[in-house]
Amino acid sequence: MEKGETDKALTLFNQMLNWNQNDNQGVREIVADIYVENKEWDKVIELNAKYPNDAMPTISFAFSLALFKKGNKDEATKKLKECIEHLPK
């Protein structure tokens, strides 16, 4: 990623998630950032489905944004309120 090769990095990060599905390395946060930057809302939603109880701010807020961008404003608002309550900083 530091070399600007985001696609290659994303391929490696996704492979890491396949190998280490518990992701104790936090790779899913980087992946979520890439998906948001690329406006890949369906992939953000899929990532959230793999980690539905994730407490990482990037995943939670990205999921709320993806819902909003996909037109599901009610669910996005509900999720955003949860994020603000549980992840205020």
C-alpha positions as CSV (number, residue, x, y, z in Angstrom):
1,M,0.0,0.0,0.0
2,E,2.9,2.4,0.8
3,K,4.0,1.9,-2.8
4,G,0.5,2.8,-4.1
5,E,-0.3,-0.8,-5.0
6,T,-3.7,-0.9,-3.3
7,D,-5.1,-3.7,-5.5
8,K,-2.2,-6.0,-4.7
9,A,-2.3,-5.1,-1.0
10,L,-6.0,-5.8,-0.9
11,T,-5.5,-9.2,-2.5
12,L,-2.9,-10.0,0.2
13,F,-5.1,-8.7,3.0
14,N,-8.0,-10.8,1.9
15,Q,-5.8,-13.8,1.7
16,M,-4.7,-13.1,5.2
17,L,-8.3,-13.0,6.3
18,N,-8.9,-16.3,4.7
19,W,-6.0,-17.9,6.5
20,N,-6.7,-16.2,9.8
21,Q,-10.5,-15.7,10.0
22,N,-10.3,-14.5,13.6
23,D,-8.1,-11.7,12.3
24,N,-6.3,-11.1,15.5
25,Q,-4.0,-8.8,13.4
26,G,-6.7,-6.3,12.6
27,V,-6.4,-6.6,8.8
28,R,-10.1,-6.2,8.4
29,E,-9.9,-2.6,9.5
30,I,-7.5,-1.8,6.7
31,V,-9.7,-3.7,4.2
32,A,-12.7,-1.7,5.4
33,D,-10.8,1.5,4.8
34,I,-9.9,0.5,1.3
35,Y,-13.5,-0.5,0.5
36,V,-14.8,2.8,1.8
37,E,-12.2,4.8,-0.2
38,N,-13.2,2.9,-3.3
39,K,-16.9,3.2,-2.5
40,E,-17.4,-0.5,-2.6
41,W,-20.4,-0.5,-0.3
42,D,-21.5,-4.1,-1.0
43,K,-18.1,-5.3,0.1
44,V,-18.3,-3.2,3.3
45,I,-21.6,-4.9,4.0
46,E,-20.1,-8.4,3.3
47,L,-17.2,-7.7,5.5
48,N,-19.5,-6.7,8.3
49,A,-21.4,-9.9,7.8
50,K,-18.2,-11.8,8.5
51,Y,-17.6,-9.8,11.7
52,P,-21.1,-8.9,12.9
53,N,-20.2,-8.2,16.5
54,D,-17.1,-6.2,15.6
55,A,-16.2,-3.4,18.0
56,M,-13.6,-1.8,15.8
57,P,-14.6,1.7,14.9
58,T,-13.7,1.5,11.3
59,I,-15.9,-1.6,10.7
60,S,-18.8,-0.2,12.6
61,F,-18.8,3.3,11.1
62,A,-18.1,2.0,7.6
63,F,-21.0,-0.4,7.8
64,S,-23.3,2.5,8.8
65,L,-22.0,4.6,5.9
66,A,-22.5,1.7,3.5
67,L,-26.1,1.2,4.6
68,F,-26.7,4.9,4.0
69,K,-25.1,4.9,0.6
70,K,-27.1,1.9,-0.4
71,G,-30.3,3.8,0.5
72,N,-31.1,2.0,3.8
73,K,-31.3,5.2,5.8
74,D,-33.3,3.9,8.7
75,E,-31.0,1.0,9.4
76,A,-28.0,3.3,8.8
77,T,-29.3,5.7,11.4
78,K,-29.9,3.0,13.9
79,K,-26.4,1.6,13.4
80,L,-24.8,5.1,13.6
81,K,-26.6,5.7,16.9
82,E,-25.2,2.4,18.2
83,C,-21.7,3.4,17.0
84,I,-21.9,6.8,18.8
85,E,-23.1,5.2,22.0
86,H,-20.5,2.4,22.1
87,L,-17.6,4.1,20.3
88,P,-17.9,7.8,21.2
89,K,-14.3,8.6,20.5
